[in-house]
């Protein structure tokens, strides 16, 4: 289990942050938390998180500071802003950014933070969502120095079924984009499969079990396909966030000269979904564009 002597800070207490901090408290960590939206702090405090007044206060009370934020601009403010973690002596401390951010900006922010206060940086975007964070079943893709990875591995391993070090700072963000290719395009693939199954009059509910032993079997087919059949669009992975990640994927692929035409088409479909007013539904809601009444 945990090394309870490691003090953990958590900045960004949305759905993922509250699930992750609850898991860490249950694992025996002293957890200090902060969110710019004070209304989000209550649930975490109720589970034993100590509230802080600023990111700097979180960093002062912690050995490992985890950030889970909406965009790169927010990550920069928390790291280097007037009340950011840069304001404390970061010697021996490591910031772990589990947000999905831009690779080159991640590398730049990490260099600036280390130069300013000595704090290490690990980019560690995740896959799995709040339920996986709560149960310690996330897949976490990490970039950082060997020393910083060693420092944060016990904490991150309590959140993850798999914590993988891919290389130096920025490598975790590249790995997350690989994950997004595999996951986000599948929302559209599953939608097309379901639309065809329903049009053909077969029992779509039998498909996950029927294909489990074949090449088409997948965790998404098992977990997401039944929700699509039920039109159960839980607000756990917002479409607007998916589109942001797809746009980041496009920019990264363009910079690396690696074509991603399928992902570009998926981004176009999520843009349409959002334009129809569904920005806060999750990825399964892309099925709306395949339903006859809403079809593109």
Phi and psi in degrees as GROMACS dihedral restraints (atoms count N, CA, C in turn):
[ dihedral_restraints ]
;  ai    aj    ak    al  type     phi  dphi    fc
    3     4     5     6     1   -81.2    20    10
    4     5     6     7     1   160.6    20    10
    6     7     8     9     1   -90.7    20    10
    7     8     9    10     1    98.7    20    10
    9    10    11    12     1   -65.6    20    10
   10    11    12    13     1   -11.7    20    10
   12    13    14    15     1   -76.7    20    10
   13    14    15    16     1   -20.7    20    10
   15    16    17    18     1   -73.5    20    10
   16    17    18    19     1   123.4    20    10
   18    19    20    21     1   -91.8    20    10
   19    20    21    22     1   128.8    20    10
   21    22    23    24     1  -113.2    20    10
   22    23    24    25     1   133.8    20    10
   24    25    26    27     1  -108.7    20    10
   25    26    27    28     1   150.2    20    10
   27    28    29    30     1  -138.9    20    10
   28    29    30    31     1   123.2    20    10
   30    31    32    33     1  -117.7    20    10
   31    32    33    34     1   116.3    20    10
   33    34    35    36     1   111.5    20    10
   34    35    36    37     1    89.6    20    10
   36    37    38    39     1  -108.0    20    10
   37    38    39    40     1    47.2    20    10
   39    40    41    42     1   -77.3    20    10
   40    41    42    43     1  -153.4    20    10
   42    43    44    45     1   -58.2    20    10
   43    44    45    46     1   -47.2    20    10
   45    46    47    48     1   -68.6    20    10
   46    47    48    49     1   -44.2    20    10
   48    49    50    51     1   -62.2    20    10
   49    50    51    52     1   -42.2    20    10
   51    52    53    54     1   -67.9    20    10
   52    53    54    55     1   -37.3    20    10
   54    55    56    57     1   -65.7    20    10
   55    56    57    58     1   -43.8    20    10
   57    58    59    60     1   -68.0    20    10
   58    59    60    61     1   -41.7    20    10
   60    61    62    63     1   -68.1    20    10
   61    62    63    64     1   -35.4    20    10
   63    64    65    66     1   -62.1    20    10
   64    65    66    67     1   -41.9    20    10
   66    67    68    69     1   -61.9    20    10
   67    68    69    70     1   -45.3    20    10
   69    70    71    72     1   -66.3    20    10
   70    71    72    73     1   -40.4    20    10
   72    73    74    75     1   -61.6    20    10
   73    74    75    76     1   -44.8    20    10
   75    76    77    78     1   -62.6    20    10
   76    77    78    79     1   -28.6    20    10
   78    79    80    81     1   -82.2    20    10
   79    80    81    82     1    -2.5    20    10
   81    82    83    84     1   102.9    20    10
   82    83    84    85     1     8.1    20    10
   84    85    86    87     1   -83.4    20    10
   85    86    87    88     1   148.7    20    10
   87    88    89    90     1   -81.5    20    10
   88    89    90    91     1   118.4    20    10
   90    91    92    93     1  -119.0    20    10
   91    92    93    94     1   127.4    20    10
   93    94    95    96     1  -111.0    20    10
   94    95    96    97     1   132.6    20    10
   96    97    98    99     1  -128.8    20    10
   97    98    99   100     1   155.7    20    10
   99   100   101   102     1  -148.8    20    10
  100   101   102   103     1   143.9    20    10
  102   103   104   105     1  -146.4    20    10
  103   104   105   106     1   141.7    20    10
  105   106   107   108     1   -63.1    20    10
  106   107   108   109     1   -27.8    20    10
  108   109   110   111     1   -93.3    20    10
  109   110   111   112     1   102.1    20    10
  111   112   113   114     1   -62.1    20    10
  112   113   114   115     1   -23.8    20    10
  114   115   116   117     1   -66.0    20    10
  115   116   117   118     1   -21.5    20    10
  117   118   119   120     1   -82.6    20    10
  118   119   120   121     1   -11.0    20    10
  120   121   122   123     1   -78.2    20    10
  121   122   123   124     1   -28.7    20    10
  123   124   125   126     1   -55.6    20    10
  124   125   126   127     1   -47.3    20    10
  126   127   128   129     1   -61.4    20    10
  127   128   129   130     1   -40.6    20    10
  129   130   131   132     1   -66.7    20    10
  130   131   132   133     1   -42.5    20    10
  132   133   134   135     1   -62.2    20    10
  133   134   135   136     1   -39.4    20    10
  135   136   137   138     1   -61.8    20    10
  136   137   138   139     1   -23.9    20    10
  138   139   140   141     1   -96.2    20    10
  139   140   141   142     1     4.6    20    10
  141   142   143   144     1   109.6    20    10
  142   143   144   145     1     6.1    20    10
  144   145   146   147     1   -78.3    20    10
  145   146   147   148     1   137.1    20    10
  147   148   149   150     1   -86.1    20    10
  148   149   150   151     1   122.1    20    10
  150   151   152   153     1   -75.1    20    10
  151   152   153   154     1   146.7    20    10
  153   154   155   156     1  -124.4    20    10
  154   155   156   157     1   157.5    20    10
  156   157   158   159     1   -90.2    20    10
  157   158   159   160     1   -10.0    20    10
  159   160   161   162     1  -164.5    20    10
  160   161   162   163     1   162.2    20    10
  162   163   164   165     1   -58.3    20    10
  163   164   165   166     1   -37.3    20    10
  165   166   167   168     1   -61.4    20    10
  166   167   168   169     1   -40.4    20    10
  168   169   170   171     1   -65.9    20    10
  169   170   171   172     1   -37.1    20    10
  171   172   173   174     1   -60.9    20    10
  172   173   174   175     1   -48.5    20    10
  174   175   176   177     1   -63.1    20    10
  175   176   177   178     1   -38.0    20    10
  177   178   179   180     1   -63.6    20    10
  178   179   180   181     1   -30.2    20    10
  180   181   182   183     1   -94.5    20    10
  181   182   183   184     1     1.5    20    10
  183   184   185   186     1  -130.8    20    10
  184   185   186   187     1   155.8    20    10
  186   187   188   189     1   -95.5    20    10
  187   188   189   190     1   -38.5    20    10
  189   190   191   192     1  -122.1    20    10
  190   191   192   193     1   123.8    20    10
  192   193   194   195     1  -111.8    20    10
  193   194   195   196     1   120.1    20    10
  195   196   197   198     1  -102.5    20    10
  196   197   198   199     1   131.0    20    10
  198   199   200   201     1  -114.8    20    10
  199   200   201   202     1   135.4    20    10
  201   202   203   204     1  -134.3    20    10
  202   203   204   205     1    95.5    20    10
  204   205   206   207     1  -127.7    20    10
  205   206   207   208     1   166.0    20    10
  207   208   209   210     1   -78.2    20    10
  208   209   210   211     1   -28.2    20    10
  210   211   212   213     1  -158.6    20    10
  211   212   213   214     1   174.4    20    10
  213   214   215   216     1   -63.7    20    10
  214   215   216   217     1   -36.1    20    10
  216   217   218   219     1   -61.0    20    10
  217   218   219   220     1   -40.9    20    10
  219   220   221   222     1   -67.6    20    10
  220   221   222   223     1   -38.6    20    10
  222   223   224   225     1   -61.8    20    10
  223   224   225   226     1   -43.8    20    10
  225   226   227   228     1   -62.0    20    10
  226   227   228   229     1   -42.7    20    10
  228   229   230   231     1   -63.8    20    10
  229   230   231   232     1   -42.8    20    10
  231   232   233   234     1   -67.8    20    10
  232   233   234   235     1   -36.4    20    10
  234   235   236   237     1   -78.2    20    10
  235   236   237   238     1   -46.8    20    10
  237   238   239   240     1  -120.0    20    10
  238   239   240   241     1     3.3    20    10
  240   241   242   243     1   -75.0    20    10
  241   242   243   244     1   178.8    20    10
  243   244   245   246     1   -61.8    20    10
  244   245   246   247     1   -27.9    20    10
  246   247   248   249     1  -115.1    20    10
  247   248   249   250     1    19.4    20    10
  249   250   251   252     1   -79.1    20    10
  250   251   252   253     1   175.4    20    10
  252   253   254   255     1   -65.3    20    10
  253   254   255   256     1   -19.0    20    10
  255   256   257   258     1   -62.1    20    10
  256   257   258   259     1   -19.0    20    10
  258   259   260   261     1   -76.9    20    10
  259   260   261   262     1    -7.3    20    10
  261   262   263   264     1  -114.2    20    10
  262   263   264   265     1   162.9    20    10
  264   265   266   267     1   -68.6    20    10
  265   266   267   268     1   114.7    20    10
  267   268   269   270     1   -96.3    20    10
  268   269   270   271     1     9.3    20    10
  270   271   272   273     1   -56.8    20    10
  271   272   273   274     1   124.3    20    10
  273   274   275   276     1    82.5    20    10
  274   275   276   277     1    -5.6    20    10
  276   277   278   279     1   -99.4    20    10
  277   278   279   280     1   157.1    20    10
  279   280   281   282     1  -133.8    20    10
  280   281   282   283     1   132.2    20    10
  282   283   284   285     1   -92.6    20    10
  283   284   285   286     1   127.9    20    10
  285   286   287   288     1  -112.2    20    10
  286   287   288   289     1   112.1    20    10
  288   289   290   291     1   -96.9    20    10
  289   290   291   292     1   107.7    20    10
  291   292   293   294     1   -91.7    20    10
  292   293   294   295     1     2.6    20    10
  294   295   296   297     1   -68.2    20    10
  295   296   297   298     1   156.6    20    10
  297   298   299   300     1   -90.2    20    10
  298   299   300   301     1   111.4    20    10
  300   301   302   303     1  -130.0    20    10
  301   302   303   304     1  -177.9    20    10
  303   304   305   306     1   -81.4    20    10
  304   305   306   307     1   132.3    20    10
  306   307   308   309     1   -56.3    20    10
  307   308   309   310     1   -52.4    20    10
  309   310   311   312     1   -66.0    20    10
  310   311   312   313     1   -39.1    20    10
  312   313   314   315     1   -66.2    20    10
  313   314   315   316     1   -39.6    20    10
  315   316   317   318     1   -56.1    20    10
  316   317   318   319     1   -46.9    20    10
  318   319   320   321     1   -63.4    20    10
  319   320   321   322     1   -40.3    20    10
  321   322   323   324     1   -66.4    20    10
  322   323   324   325     1   -44.9    20    10
  324   325   326   327     1   -63.2    20    10
  325   326   327   328     1   -40.4    20    10
  327   328   329   330     1   -62.2    20    10
  328   329   330   331     1   -42.9    20    10
  330   331   332   333     1   -64.3    20    10
  331   332   333   334     1   -42.6    20    10
  333   334   335   336     1   -64.9    20    10
  334   335   336   337     1   -42.4    20    10
  336   337   338   339     1   -66.3    20    10
  337   338   339   340     1   -44.5    20    10
  339   340   341   342     1   -63.4    20    10
  340   341   342   343     1   -40.7    20    10
  342   343   344   345     1   -66.3    20    10
  343   344   345   346     1   -33.7    20    10
  345   346   347   348     1   -79.5    20    10
  346   347   348   349     1   -41.6    20    10
  348   349   350   351     1  -140.3    20    10
  349   350   351   352     1     7.1    20    10
  351   352   353   354     1    82.5    20    10
  352   353   354   355     1     5.0    20    10
  354   355   356   357     1   -79.5    20    10
  355   356   357   358     1   137.0    20    10
  357   358   359   360     1   -78.1    20    10
  358   359   360   361     1   168.7    20    10
  360   361   362   363     1  -141.8    20    10
  361   362   363   364     1   131.8    20    10
  363   364   365   366     1  -127.0    20    10
  364   365   366   367     1   121.6    20    10
  366   367   368   369     1   -89.8    20    10
  367   368   369   370     1   125.3    20    10
  369   370   371   372     1  -142.1    20    10
  370   371   372   373     1    61.4    20    10
  372   373   374   375     1   -60.3    20    10
  373   374   375   376     1   153.6    20    10
  375   376   377   378     1  -120.0    20    10
  376   377   378   379     1   161.5    20    10
  378   379   380   381     1  -132.8    20    10
  379   380   381   382     1   135.7    20    10
  381   382   383   384     1   137.8    20    10
  382   383   384   385     1   -26.2    20    10
  384   385   386   387     1    82.0    20    10
  385   386   387   388     1   173.0    20    10
  387   388   389   390     1   -54.9    20    10
  388   389   390   391     1   -42.2    20    10
  390   391   392   393     1   -60.0    20    10
  391   392   393   394     1   -38.1    20    10
  393   394   395   396     1   -69.1    20    10
  394   395   396   397     1   -36.0    20    10
  396   397   398   399     1   -64.0    20    10
  397   398   399   400     1   -41.0    20    10
  399   400   401   402     1   -65.4    20    10
  400   401   402   403     1   -33.5    20    10
  402   403   404   405     1   -98.4    20    10
  403   404   405   406     1    -1.0    20    10
  405   406   407   408     1    77.4    20    10
  406   407   408   409     1    31.8    20    10
  408   409   410   411     1  -116.2    20    10
  409   410   411   412     1    18.4    20    10
  411   412   413   414     1   -67.0    20    10
  412   413   414   415     1   156.0    20    10
  414   415   416   417     1  -101.6    20    10
  415   416   417   418     1   122.5    20    10
  417   418   419   420     1  -120.2    20    10
  418   419   420   421     1   128.6    20    10
  420   421   422   423     1  -110.8    20    10
  421   422   423   424     1   118.3    20    10
  423   424   425   426     1  -119.0    20    10
  424   425   426   427     1   146.2    20    10
  426   427   428   429     1  -128.5    20    10
  427   428   429   430     1   137.0    20    10
  429   430   431   432     1   164.3    20    10
  430   431   432   433     1   174.0    20    10
  432   433   434   435     1   -69.8    20    10
  433   434   435   436     1   158.5    20    10
  435   436   437   438     1   -57.9    20    10
  436   437   438   439     1   -40.7    20    10
  438   439   440   441     1   -65.9    20    10
  439   440   441   442     1   -44.2    20    10
  441   442   443   444     1   -67.1    20    10
  442   443   444   445     1   -38.8    20    10
  444   445   446   447     1   -61.6    20    10
  445   446   447   448     1   -42.8    20    10
  447   448   449   450     1   -61.5    20    10
  448   449   450   451     1   -37.7    20    10
  450   451   452   453     1   -64.2    20    10
  451   452   453   454     1   -40.5    20    10
  453   454   455   456     1   -95.3    20    10
  454   455   456   457     1   -11.1    20    10
  456   457   458   459     1   -56.4    20    10
  457   458   459   460     1   -43.8    20    10
  459   460   461   462     1   -59.3    20    10
  460   461   462   463     1   -41.7    20    10
  462   463   464   465     1   -67.5    20    10
  463   464   465   466     1   -49.2    20    10
  465   466   467   468     1   -67.5    20    10
  466   467   468   469     1   -30.1    20    10
  468   469   470   471     1   -68.7    20    10
  469   470   471   472     1   -23.8    20    10
  471   472   473   474     1   -76.7    20    10
  472   473   474   475     1   -15.4    20    10
  474   475   476   477     1   -97.8    20    10
  475   476   477   478     1   -14.3    20    10
  477   478   479   480     1  -124.8    20    10
  478   479   480   481     1   146.6    20    10
  480   481   482   483     1   -81.6    20    10
  481   482   483   484     1   -25.1    20    10
  483   484   485   486     1  -145.2    20    10
  484   485   486   487     1   120.0    20    10
  486   487   488   489     1  -118.8    20    10
  487   488   489   490     1   108.6    20    10
  489   490   491   492     1  -115.8    20    10
  490   491   492   493     1   128.1    20    10
  492   493   494   495     1   -91.2    20    10
  493   494   495   496     1   115.2    20    10
  495   496   497   498     1   -95.8    20    10
  496   497   498   499     1   -17.2    20    10
  498   499   500   501     1   153.8    20    10
  499   500   501   502     1  -158.4    20    10
  501   502   503   504     1   -69.6    20    10
  502   503   504   505     1   175.8    20    10
  504   505   506   507     1   -50.0    20    10
  505   506   507   508     1   134.4    20    10
  507   508   509   510     1   102.8    20    10
  508   509   510   511     1   -25.6    20    10
  510   511   512   513     1   -65.5    20    10
  511   512   513   514     1   -34.3    20    10
  513   514   515   516     1   -63.2    20    10
  514   515   516   517     1   -36.8    20    10
  516   517   518   519     1   -67.4    20    10
  517   518   519   520     1   -36.8    20    10
  519   520   521   522     1   -65.3    20    10
  520   521   522   523     1   -44.1    20    10
  522   523   524   525     1   -61.4    20    10
  523   524   525   526     1   -37.1    20    10
  525   526   527   528     1   -64.5    20    10
  526   527   528   529     1   -35.9    20    10
  528   529   530   531     1   -68.0    20    10
  529   530   531   532     1   -33.6    20    10
  531   532   533   534     1   -62.6    20    10
  532   533   534   535     1   -44.0    20    10
  534   535   536   537     1   -58.2    20    10
  535   536   537   538     1   -42.2    20    10
  537   538   539   540     1   -66.8    20    10
  538   539   540   541     1   -36.2    20    10
  540   541   542   543     1   -57.6    20    10
  541   542   543   544     1   -45.4    20    10
  543   544   545   546     1   -72.6    20    10
  544   545   546   547     1   -33.8    20    10
  546   547   548   549     1   -89.9    20    10
  547   548   549   550     1   -52.0    20    10
  549   550   551   552     1   -70.2    20    10
  550   551   552   553     1   -37.0    20    10
  552   553   554   555     1   -64.1    20    10
  553   554   555   556     1   -30.0    20    10
  555   556   557   558     1   -66.4    20    10
  556   557   558   559     1   -26.2    20    10
  558   559   560   561     1   -58.5    20    10
  559   560   561   562     1   -42.0    20    10
  561   562   563   564     1   -72.4    20    10
  562   563   564   565     1   -40.5    20    10
  564   565   566   567     1   -61.1    20    10
  565   566   567   568     1   -44.9    20    10
  567   568   569   570     1   -64.7    20    10
  568   569   570   571     1   -36.4    20    10
  570   571   572   573     1   -64.4    20    10
  571   572   573   574     1   -43.7    20    10
  573   574   575   576     1   -63.4    20    10
  574   575   576   577     1   -41.1    20    10
  576   577   578   579     1   -63.4    20    10
  577   578   579   580     1   -43.3    20    10
  579   580   581   582     1   -67.6    20    10
  580   581   582   583     1   -42.7    20    10
  582   583   584   585     1   -59.1    20    10
  583   584   585   586     1   -41.8    20    10
  585   586   587   588     1   -68.6    20    10
  586   587   588   589     1   -41.3    20    10
  588   589   590   591     1   -61.2    20    10
  589   590   591   592     1   -44.6    20    10
  591   592   593   594     1   -69.2    20    10
  592   593   594   595     1   -38.2    20    10
  594   595   596   597     1   -64.2    20    10
  595   596   597   598     1   -32.9    20    10
  597   598   599   600     1   -84.3    20    10
  598   599   600   601     1    -3.4    20    10
  600   601   602   603     1    78.1    20    10
  601   602   603   604     1    18.6    20    10
  603   604   605   606     1   -94.4    20    10
  604   605   606   607     1   164.5    20    10
  606   607   608   609     1   -80.8    20    10
  607   608   609   610     1    99.1    20    10
  609   610   611   612     1   -64.4    20    10
  610   611   612   613     1   -26.3    20    10
  612   613   614   615     1   -63.3    20    10
  613   614   615   616     1   -20.3    20    10
  615   616   617   618     1   -83.8    20    10
  616   617   618   619     1   -11.3    20    10
  618   619   620   621     1   -64.1    20    10
  619   620   621   622     1   -48.3    20    10
  621   622   623   624     1   -55.6    20    10
  622   623   624   625     1   -45.0    20    10
  624   625   626   627     1   -70.7    20    10
  625   626   627   628     1   -39.7    20    10
  627   628   629   630     1   -63.7    20    10
  628   629   630   631     1   -34.4    20    10
  630   631   632   633     1   -99.5    20    10
  631   632   633   634     1     3.5    20    10
  633   634   635   636     1   -57.5    20    10
  634   635   636   637     1   -35.4    20    10
  636   637   638   639     1   -89.4    20    10
  637   638   639   640     1    -5.2    20    10
  639   640   641   642     1   -98.1    20    10
  640   641   642   643     1  -177.0    20    10
  642   643   644   645     1   -66.8    20    10
  643   644   645   646     1   -23.7    20    10
  645   646   647   648     1   -82.2    20    10
  646   647   648   649     1   -11.8    20    10
  648   649   650   651     1   -63.0    20    10
  649   650   651   652     1   138.1    20    10
  651   652   653   654     1  -159.3    20    10
  652   653   654   655     1   162.7    20    10
  654   655   656   657     1   -64.1    20    10
  655   656   657   658     1   -37.3    20    10
  657   658   659   660     1   -66.6    20    10
  658   659   660   661     1   -37.0    20    10
  660   661   662   663     1   -62.5    20    10
  661   662   663   664     1   -36.8    20    10
  663   664   665   666     1   -74.2    20    10
  664   665   666   667     1   -40.0    20    10
  666   667   668   669     1   -97.7    20    10
  667   668   669   670     1   -39.0    20    10
  669   670   671   672     1   -92.2    20    10
  670   671   672   673     1   -35.4    20    10
  672   673   674   675     1   -59.0    20    10
  673   674   675   676     1   -44.9    20    10
  675   676   677   678     1   -60.4    20    10
  676   677   678   679     1   -35.6    20    10
  678   679   680   681     1   -68.3    20    10
  679   680   681   682     1   -34.4    20    10
  681   682   683   684     1   -65.8    20    10
  682   683   684   685     1   -41.4    20    10
  684   685   686   687     1   -58.3    20    10
  685   686   687   688     1   -40.8    20    10
  687   688   689   690     1   -83.8    20    10
  688   689   690   691     1    -4.5    20    10
  690   691   692   693     1    54.6    20    10
  691   692   693   694     1    44.2    20    10
  693   694   695   696     1   -99.7    20    10
  694   695   696   697     1    87.8    20    10
  696   697   698   699     1   -95.8    20    10
  697   698   699   700     1    84.5    20    10
  699   700   701   702     1   -70.3    20    10
  700   701   702   703     1   140.7    20    10
  702   703   704   705     1   -81.9    20    10
  703   704   705   706     1    61.8    20    10
  705   706   707   708     1  -108.0    20    10
  706   707   708   709     1   -23.7    20    10
  708   709   710   711     1  -139.0    20    10
  709   710   711   712     1    86.6    20    10
  711   712   713   714     1   -58.4    20    10
  712   713   714   715     1   140.1    20    10
  714   715   716   717     1   -58.8    20    10
  715   716   717   718     1   -35.0    20    10
  717   718   719   720     1   -64.4    20    10
  718   719   720   721     1   -34.2    20    10
  720   721   722   723     1   -71.3    20    10
  721   722   723   724     1   -38.8    20    10
  723   724   725   726     1   -61.5    20    10
  724   725   726   727     1   -43.5    20    10
  726   727   728   729     1   -64.3    20    10
  727   728   729   730     1   -39.7    20    10
  729   730   731   732     1   -59.3    20    10
  730   731   732   733     1   -44.0    20    10
  732   733   734   735     1   -66.2    20    10
  733   734   735   736     1   -38.3    20    10
  735   736   737   738     1   -65.7    20    10
  736   737   738   739     1   -37.3    20    10
  738   739   740   741     1   -67.6    20    10
  739   740   741   742     1   -38.0    20    10
  741   742   743   744     1   -64.9    20    10
  742   743   744   745     1   -39.7    20    10
  744   745   746   747     1   -60.2    20    10
  745   746   747   748     1   -43.8    20    10
  747   748   749   750     1   -59.7    20    10
  748   749   750   751     1   -45.0    20    10
  750   751   752   753     1   -65.4    20    10
  751   752   753   754     1   -42.3    20    10
  753   754   755   756     1   -63.7    20    10
  754   755   756   757     1   -46.9    20    10
  756   757   758   759     1   -62.0    20    10
  757   758   759   760     1   -39.0    20    10
  759   760   761   762     1   -63.4    20    10
  760   761   762   763     1   -43.9    20    10
  762   763   764   765     1   -64.5    20    10
  763   764   765   766     1   -33.7    20    10
  765   766   767   768     1   -90.0    20    10
  766   767   768   769     1    -0.8    20    10
  768   769   770   771     1    56.9    20    10
  769   770   771   772     1    43.8    20    10
  771   772   773   774     1  -118.8    20    10
  772   773   774   775     1   109.0    20    10
  774   775   776   777     1   -66.9    20    10
  775   776   777   778     1   140.3    20    10
  777   778   779   780     1  -135.9    20    10
  778   779   780   781     1    62.9    20    10
  780   781   782   783     1   -63.8    20    10
  781   782   783   784     1   -36.0    20    10
  783   784   785   786     1   -65.2    20    10
  784   785   786   787     1   -43.1    20    10
  786   787   788   789     1   -65.1    20    10
  787   788   789   790     1   -32.7    20    10
  789   790   791   792     1   -65.2    20    10
  790   791   792   793     1   -39.0    20    10
  792   793   794   795     1   -67.6    20    10
  793   794   795   796     1   -40.1    20    10
  795   796   797   798     1   -60.4    20    10
  796   797   798   799     1   -41.7    20    10
  798   799   800   801     1   -61.2    20    10
  799   800   801   802     1   -40.0    20    10
  801   802   803   804     1   -61.2    20    10
  802   803   804   805     1   -40.6    20    10
  804   805   806   807     1   -68.6    20    10
  805   806   807   808     1   -40.0    20    10
  807   808   809   810     1   -67.5    20    10
  808   809   810   811     1   -30.7    20    10
  810   811   812   813     1   -64.0    20    10
  811   812   813   814     1   -40.9    20    10
  813   814   815   816     1   -65.3    20    10
  814   815   816   817     1   -44.3    20    10
  816   817   818   819     1   -57.0    20    10
  817   818   819   820     1   -45.2    20    10
  819   820   821   822     1   -66.6    20    10
  820   821   822   823     1   -38.3    20    10
  822   823   824   825     1   -63.6    20    10
  823   824   825   826     1   -22.7    20    10
  825   826   827   828     1   -86.5    20    10
  826   827   828   829     1     4.1    20    10
  828   829   830   831     1    93.0    20    10
  829   830   831   832     1    21.9    20    10
  831   832   833   834     1  -113.0    20    10
  832   833   834   835     1    35.1    20    10
  834   835   836   837     1   -66.4    20    10
  835   836   837   838     1   -22.9    20    10
  837   838   839   840     1  -102.5    20    10
  838   839   840   841     1     6.4    20    10
  840   841   842   843     1   -88.3    20    10
  841   842   843   844     1   160.5    20    10
  843   844   845   846     1   -85.9    20    10
  844   845   846   847     1  -177.1    20    10
  846   847   848   849     1   -61.0    20    10
  847   848   849   850     1   -27.8    20    10
  849   850   851   852     1   -63.2    20    10
  850   851   852   853     1   -21.0    20    10
  852   853   854   855     1   -69.6    20    10
  853   854   855   856     1    -8.6    20    10
  855   856   857   858     1   -60.1    20    10
  856   857   858   859     1   -20.1    20    10
  858   859   860   861     1   -56.8    20    10
  859   860   861   862     1   -27.2    20    10
  861   862   863   864     1   -55.1    20    10
  862   863   864   865     1   -31.7    20    10
  864   865   866   867     1   -77.7    20    10
  865   866   867   868     1   -12.4    20    10
  867   868   869   870     1  -102.8    20    10
  868   869   870   871     1   -16.0    20    10
  870   871   872   873     1   -67.4    20    10
  871   872   873   874     1   141.8    20    10
  873   874   875   876     1   -56.4    20    10
  874   875   876   877     1   -38.7    20    10
  876   877   878   879     1   -71.6    20    10
  877   878   879   880     1   -23.1    20    10
  879   880   881   882     1  -116.8    20    10
  880   881   882   883     1     8.1    20    10
  882   883   884   885     1   -59.5    20    10
  883   884   885   886     1   149.3    20    10
